[in-house]
Amino acid sequence: MKNCYLIYLLLLMASLLTPSLANAEQSEEQTSWFFQPRLTTGMMHYEFEYAFTAPGATETNKLQFDDYIPYIGGGAMLAYDRCFADTYFKLSATGKDGGGTKKPDKESVFNKPSHEFDRKDYAITLGCKVTQNLSFFAGYKMGETDIQTVSTKNRPYDRYDEKQTRNANFESDGLFLGAAYSYPIGKGQFGVKLAATKLGAEYIQVNATIQNNRAVGDGPKTTDVDEWFLLGNTIGWTAGVNWTAPLSQHFSYRISLDYYDYDFDIDSAYVIEKEKADFFNILGGGVNYDLKETMYNLQLQFLYQF
């Protein structure tokens, strides 16, 4: 999948750069190169939901969390005449959600699941200005979320503890196509953008139960280990606004707010039970799957133009 996306992107790069290279003999007054690296910091609200409901079930098995987490990143843009190539990366801190104790029943005390997660994003963009204010762009993006979920069950009366863990990895990647419009206000520029994204996704979740019967005293035992695999796709949307203004002749800053919304359709789903060495498909049969990802990014960038 990723190799196909990169081939499409290389073809797009060739098509965009051909007009510029053909005009390379024009005078320097008409065309010019420039290079603009940047540093990024910001705050992200990240929300993730994976759920499935079996036929006839009254409850949904759900993994859901969200948090506000800071991130850092960087990137660079190389431009010639009206065309440009851009790349960036973003790395988040660790987000946390959940924890605490539910109301105990007669047999045990169930703790709420606690979630820890972090996010990484990468992108390559190619584009051209068609007017002084309007530009179109296309590119390739990839995102990855690592998730760890822990829930515990304690029975103090018989000295029995049980811990359930879910270690998951969610990856999505694909092509995007969009447009951006900027309008000068004083010394700065106000901009808006909208893009459609075609993403493929892979979700892998490893479940394990760790039992510790302290009355017996033989130590913790790991049981019920299985892996869940889901493959999906979506056409999602990205929208954003930004403000850019100079700080000096070469330095400038940009403040932006971006919104991402992806709701994936599940193409295939299957489970591997390691203890039984069993593999079976769990897609179909009336099972309803839901896989969603939503992000808000508020960020500050510092740019330097050579």
N, C-alpha and C positions, 0 to 999 in steps of 0.2 A: 504493500500500500504506500509506504513512505517513498520507495524508489520511484513509483509512478508520479507521485506529487512533485518530486524533485525534477523529474524529466519535464513535466508540464511547466514548471517554473523556469527552467533553463530555456525552453522554447519561448516563453513569454519574455524573458530577459533579452533574447536575441531580437525579437520583434520590436521591443521598445527602444533598444539601442541602435538599431539599424538606421533610423532617420537621423539620429544625432551623429553617428559616425560618417554618414554620407555628407553631412554638412560640416565636417571637421575643418575644411579648408576655408570656412568663412572667417571674417575678421574677428579679432578679440573683442571689439565693441559689440558684436552681435551674440557671441557665445563665450562661456567661461566655465571653468571647473571650480568647485569648492568642496571642502571636507568639513564636516561638523560633528564631532563627538559630543556625548552628553552623559551626565550622571543623573540618576533618578532616585528619589525616595518618596514614600507615600504610605497610605493606609488603605487596606483592602477589607471589604466585608465579603466573606466567602461563605456560601451555603451549598451543601451537598445533600442529596437524598437518593437512597437506593431502597426500594421496597418491592415486595412481591406478596400477592394474596392467592392462596390456594382455592380451588373450587369449593364452595360451600363454607369457607372459613368466615368467622365473624370478626377476626382480628387480622391485621396486616403485620407481617414481619418487616421491620423497618430499621434502617441505619440512617440517621439524620442528625446533622450538626451544623453549626455556624459560629462564626466568631469574627471580631475585628482584629486584624493582624497587620503589623507594619512590614514593609518590604523595602529592599534596595534593588537597584538594577543599573543598567547602562546600555548604551547603544551608539551608533554612528550612522551618518548619512553621507553618501557620496553623490554629488549632482553634477550634471553637465547640461548646459542650456536649460531646457524645460523638463528633462527627465532626471530621475533620481533612483537610487537604490539605498535601502535602509535595513538595518538589523538591530535587534535588541534582545535583552534577557532580563528576567525578573526573578528574584529569590525571596521567599517570605520567611518570617520568623515562625515559630511553632504556635499554632492555634490550639485552644482548649475549649471544650464544651462538655457539660454534663457533670456527673458525680453527685454524691449525696445519698440519702437513704429513703426508701419508700416505707410506707406503713407496714410493720411486720405482721405476718400471719401466725398461725399456731405452730408452724413447723420451722420457719426460718425467717431471716431478715435479708431481703434482696436489696442490694445497692443499685442505684441508677448506673447505667453504663457511662463511663468517662471516655472522652475522645481526645486524641492528640493528632494533629495533622500539620503538614506543611505543603507549600505550593511552589512550583517552578513553571515559568513560561518562557518561550523562545519564539521569535518570528523573523522572517525575511520578507521585505516589501519592495515592490517595484512600481513606479508610477510616472505619470507625466502631467504637466499642467496643460490644459487646453485653452485656458484664458488666464488673465492675471490673477483671478480669484478662485477659479474652479480647477480641480485636479481629480484624476481617476487613478486608482491604485489596485494592485492585486498582489497576492503573496501566499506564503506557507506559514502556518503556526503550529506549535506543539505545546501542550500543557500536561503536567504530571502532578498528582496529589498522592502523597503517602499518608495512610491512615492507620492508627492503632486504637482499638476499642477494647476496654476491659470492664467486665462486670463480675461481681463476687456475690456468693451466697454463704452466709455463716449460720451454723446451728450450734450455739454455745452449749446447749444441754447435752449433746453427745460428742462434742469436740470434733465436729466435721466442718471442713471448709471446702468450697468449690469456687474455682475461678474460670470464667469463660473469656477467651481472647479472640479478637478478630484483627488480623493484620492484612490490610488491603492496599492495593495499588491501582490507581485509576489514571489511564493515559488517553489522551485524545489528540488527533492531529488531522490537518486537512488544509484546503485552499480557501482563500477569502477574496472577495471582490467588493470594492466600495468606491465612494466619492467623498470629497472633502471640499468645503467652501470657506474662504476666509475673507474678512472685511476689515480694512484698516480703520482704526479709531485713534486719532492722535498719533503718538509714536508707537503704539502697539497694534496688534491684530487680534480680532475675535474670530474663532473658527468653530465649525461644526463638521461632524463626519458621520457616515452611516455605512455599514458594511454587512454583507451576507456571507455566512461561513458554512461550508460543507465539511463536516467532521465525521471521522470514524473513531470509535472508542473501544477500549478494552478495560474491563474491570475484573480483577483477580482478588479473591478473598479467601484467606486460610483461617479456618475455625479450629479451635482446640479447647478441650475441657481439662483442667488440672484439678484433680481431687486429692485432698489431704485429710486422711482419717487419723487425727491425732490420738484417738483412743487406741488404735492398733499400733501406731508408732512406726510404720514402715515407710514413711516419707511420702512426698507428693507423687502422684501418678498422672501421666498425660494420656487421655483417652479421647475417643470421638474426633479424630483429626480428619478433616475433609477440606477440599478446595472447590471453590465456586468460580466459574468462568462465565463472563457475559461479553458478548460482542454486539455493538450497536452503531447507529449512525443518526445524524440529525442535520437539518439546515437551520442554523441559529442566526441571531442578529447581534450586532454590536453598534452602539450609538455613543457619541461623546461630544463634549464641548470643551474649548480651551481658550486660554488667553496667553499671548506671547508678547513680550516687550523687551527692549534692549536695556542692559545695565551699563554698557560701554560700547566702544567701537566694535569689539569682537565678542563680548559676552552678552548673553541674553538669558531670560528665564521664561518658563512656561508652566502655567497651572492648568490642570485638566481634570475632568470628571468623566469616567467611562463606565458604561453598563454592558454586561454580557449576559445572555440568557440562552441556555442550551437544554433542550428536552429531548432525550435520546429514545429512538425506537430500537427495541432489542431484536437482533437478527438471529442470535443463537445463544443458548445457555445450557451448561452442563456441569455436573458434579463428579468429583473423584473422591471416593471414600478409601483412604489409604489403608485402614486396618483390614478392609475386606478386599482391597485391590480391585474395586468395582468402579465402573465408569458408566454413567447413563445421562441421556439427554433430558433436560427438564423444561425445554421450551414446548409450549402447546399444552394440551390437556386442560384448557380453561384457566391456566395460571396467568395472572396479570402482573407484568413487571413495570416498574417505574424507575427511571434513572435521570436525575436532573442536576444541573449545575448552574449557579447564579453568582455573579460577581459585580461589585461596585468598587471602582478604583478612584481614589482621590490622590493625585500625585503632583509633586513639584520637580521640575527638571531644570538643570543648569546646562547651557549649551555654549560651546566655543566654536567660532567659525574661522577656519584658516583661509 
